[in-house]
Amino acid sequence: MSRTLTAALALAAILTLPTGALAAPIFYDFSSGTGGVVPLGSTETFTGAHGTLTASAFYYDGTNWLSSNLITRNVTNDNGLGVCSSAEVDGCATGDTGGGDNNELSQLSNTEAILLERPAGATWEGLWVSSLDDNGTGNTEEGTLYWGNSSDIASLLGGSSFTFSYPIFGAGVVEGSLPLPGQFFTDNALYVLFVPGGGYPTNGLNNDYLVWGAELDSVDVPGDVPVPEPASLLLLGSGLLALAHKRRRAR
């Protein structure tokens, strides 16, 4: 068999790796699977191929961050986790479909927070939000993402952050995957924290949205191998073919 043919076959083998062998983020969906509002506890776990992810709810009472209750929704443009805190007397009942300021992650009555803890050995590849629309203060709902290795909310609020707002996904589009800030985001941070608004506990601002899900990846999944970039594949193929041609001429 010629070296040129061998190189071509090697490149073809890379290009035709079975889908199951390729590294692919696993999506953890926090929506309920049913319409309306479904009340949850203060902490919920979601299990997937990369392990168990934990979500916890909190609210700020003016002095401290206290444990609160999660809710989940699954209706058009309203998918994922919100918080039902102590001052919100409506919008948290089973089947209730109204009151985003009540059943979403908001700051109109209390400034609320949702803390996600990743499974051991995983990395954050994507974070999804929903119901981020133009119904907030200044017609632009806003949220802030923090990350770090401490579960203490006050500590996380003093660390790295990324603020996002409508229409980050495009005009009229209220849900999607956040464009994580590249080199500034630590994808192996143990915790990520979502808060409404600019990140400061300021009640009265009309910012509310839902935390829809997370994409995780891990080097610990059996058979999980890196997916080569198209440009890398092209360079690899060119290099293999050039090497084979050079050796053939040298004979």
C-alpha positions in Angstrom: 0.0 0.0 0.0 1.4 3.4 -0.9 2.2 6.0 1.7 -0.1 8.5 0.0 -3.0 6.0 0.3 -2.1 5.3 3.9 -2.1 9.0 4.8 -5.5 9.4 3.1 -7.0 6.5 4.9 -5.7 7.9 8.3 -7.3 11.2 7.6 -10.6 9.5 6.6 -10.5 7.5 9.8 -10.3 10.7 11.8 -13.2 12.3 9.8 -15.4 9.3 10.3 -15.0 8.8 14.0 -18.3 7.5 15.4 -20.5 10.1 17.0 -20.4 8.4 20.4 -16.6 8.8 20.5 -16.6 12.5 20.0 -16.5 15.0 22.9 -19.9 16.6 23.1 -21.4 18.8 25.8 -24.3 17.2 27.7 -27.3 19.4 28.2 -28.9 19.5 31.7 -32.5 20.7 31.3 -34.0 22.4 34.4 -37.5 22.8 32.9 -40.3 20.9 34.5 -41.7 18.9 31.6 -45.1 20.2 32.4 -46.8 23.6 31.8 -47.2 26.2 34.5 -45.3 26.6 37.7 -44.1 23.5 39.7 -42.8 24.3 43.2 -39.6 22.7 44.3 -37.4 22.6 47.4 -34.6 24.9 48.2 -32.1 22.6 46.6 -32.6 20.3 43.6 -30.3 17.8 41.8 -30.2 17.0 38.1 -28.4 13.9 37.0 -26.9 13.4 33.5 -24.0 11.7 31.7 -21.4 13.9 33.5 -22.8 13.3 37.0 -25.1 15.2 39.4 -25.5 19.0 39.1 -27.0 20.8 42.1 -29.1 24.0 42.0 -30.0 26.0 45.1 -32.2 29.1 45.7 -31.4 32.2 47.8 -32.8 35.7 48.5 -31.3 38.8 50.1 -33.2 40.1 53.2 -31.2 43.4 53.3 -28.5 41.9 55.5 -27.9 38.3 54.6 -28.4 35.8 51.8 -31.0 33.2 53.0 -32.2 29.9 51.6 -35.3 30.1 49.5 -37.5 27.9 47.2 -37.0 27.0 43.6 -39.8 26.7 41.0 -39.6 25.3 37.5 -41.6 26.1 34.4 -41.9 24.7 30.9 -44.1 26.9 28.7 -43.3 28.8 25.5 -40.4 31.2 26.2 -40.6 30.4 29.9 -38.3 27.5 30.6 -36.3 26.5 33.6 -35.7 27.5 37.2 -36.9 30.6 39.1 -37.1 31.5 42.8 -40.1 32.0 45.0 -38.9 34.1 47.9 -40.6 35.2 51.1 -42.2 38.5 49.9 -43.7 36.8 46.9 -47.2 35.6 47.9 -48.5 34.9 44.4 -47.1 33.1 41.4 -45.7 30.1 43.2 -48.7 27.7 43.2 -48.8 24.6 41.1 -50.1 25.3 37.7 -49.9 29.1 38.0 -48.9 30.7 34.7 -48.5 34.4 35.6 -46.3 36.7 37.6 -42.8 36.7 36.2 -41.7 39.0 39.1 -43.0 36.3 41.5 -42.0 33.0 40.0 -38.8 33.9 38.1 -35.4 34.9 39.3 -36.2 38.6 40.1 -35.4 41.6 42.3 -38.7 43.5 42.5 -39.6 42.3 46.0 -36.4 40.5 47.0 -33.1 40.2 45.2 -32.8 36.5 44.5 -30.0 34.1 43.4 -29.6 30.7 41.9 -26.4 28.8 42.6 -25.3 25.9 40.4 -22.6 23.4 41.5 -21.1 21.3 38.8 -20.3 17.6 39.1 -16.8 16.6 40.0 -14.5 16.3 36.9 -16.8 18.3 34.6 -16.4 21.7 33.0 -19.0 24.4 32.1 -19.4 24.5 28.3 -22.7 26.5 28.1 -25.3 28.2 30.3 -28.8 28.8 29.1 -31.4 31.3 30.3 -35.0 31.9 29.3 -37.7 34.7 29.6 -35.1 37.4 29.3 -37.2 40.0 27.5 -38.1 43.7 27.1 -40.6 43.9 30.0 -38.1 45.0 32.6 -36.9 48.4 33.9 -36.0 50.5 30.8 -37.5 47.8 28.6 -34.4 45.7 29.0 -34.2 42.8 31.5 -30.7 42.2 32.8 -28.8 39.6 34.7 -25.3 38.9 36.0 -23.3 35.6 36.1 -20.6 35.0 38.7 -18.3 32.1 39.1 -15.7 30.7 41.6 -14.8 27.9 43.9 -16.7 29.1 47.0 -20.4 28.5 47.6 -20.6 31.7 49.7 -22.7 34.2 47.7 -21.0 37.3 49.2 -17.6 36.0 48.1 -18.9 35.1 44.6 -20.4 38.6 44.3 -16.9 40.1 44.9 -15.3 38.0 42.1 -15.4 37.7 38.4 -18.7 38.4 36.6 -20.4 38.8 33.3 -23.5 40.9 32.8 -26.1 40.1 30.1 -29.3 41.7 29.0 -32.1 41.6 26.4 -31.7 41.5 23.3 -28.5 39.4 23.7 -30.0 36.6 21.6 -31.5 39.0 19.0 -34.5 41.2 18.7 -37.6 39.3 19.9 -35.6 36.3 21.1 -35.9 35.8 24.8 -34.0 32.5 25.5 -30.7 30.9 24.5 -27.2 30.0 25.4 -25.1 32.8 26.9 -21.9 33.8 25.0 -19.5 33.1 27.9 -16.7 35.7 28.0 -13.9 33.6 26.5 -10.6 33.9 28.3 -12.3 35.6 31.3 -14.6 32.7 32.1 -13.2 29.9 34.2 -14.9 26.8 32.8 -13.7 24.5 35.6 -15.0 26.8 38.4 -17.0 24.7 40.9 -19.9 27.1 41.2 -21.7 29.6 39.0 -24.2 32.1 40.4 -27.1 33.8 38.6 -28.6 37.0 40.0 -31.0 39.5 38.4 -29.9 43.0 37.4 -26.4 44.3 37.5 -25.3 42.0 40.4 -26.0 44.3 43.3 -28.9 43.5 45.8 -31.1 46.5 44.8 -34.8 45.8 45.3 -37.5 47.4 43.1 -35.9 47.0 39.7 -38.0 45.0 37.3 -35.5 42.4 36.1 -36.6 38.7 35.9 -35.7 35.6 34.0 -35.3 31.8 34.3 -32.2 29.7 34.4 -32.9 27.1 31.8 -30.0 24.7 31.7 -26.3 23.9 31.5 -24.0 22.2 29.1 -21.2 20.2 30.7 -18.2 18.4 29.3 -15.7 16.1 30.9 -12.5 14.3 30.1 -13.6 11.5 32.4 -16.3 10.1 30.2 -15.2 6.7 28.7 -14.5 7.0 25.0 -14.7 10.8 25.1 -12.0 12.2 22.8 -11.5 15.8 21.6 -13.2 16.9 18.4 -10.6 18.3 16.0 -11.5 21.8 14.6 -12.1 21.8 10.8 -8.9 23.9 10.2 -6.9 21.5 12.3 -8.2 18.6 10.3 -7.2 20.3 7.0 -3.7 21.0 8.3 -3.4 17.5 9.5 -4.5 16.0 6.2 -2.2 18.3 4.2 0.7 17.4 6.4 0.1 13.7 6.1 -0.2 13.9 2.3 2.9 16.2 2.0 5.0 13.8 4.2 3.9 10.8 2.1 4.7 12.7 -1.1 8.2 13.8 0.2 9.1 10.2 1.2 8.0 8.9 -2.2 10.2 11.4 -4.0 13.2 10.6 -1.8 13.1 6.9 -2.6 
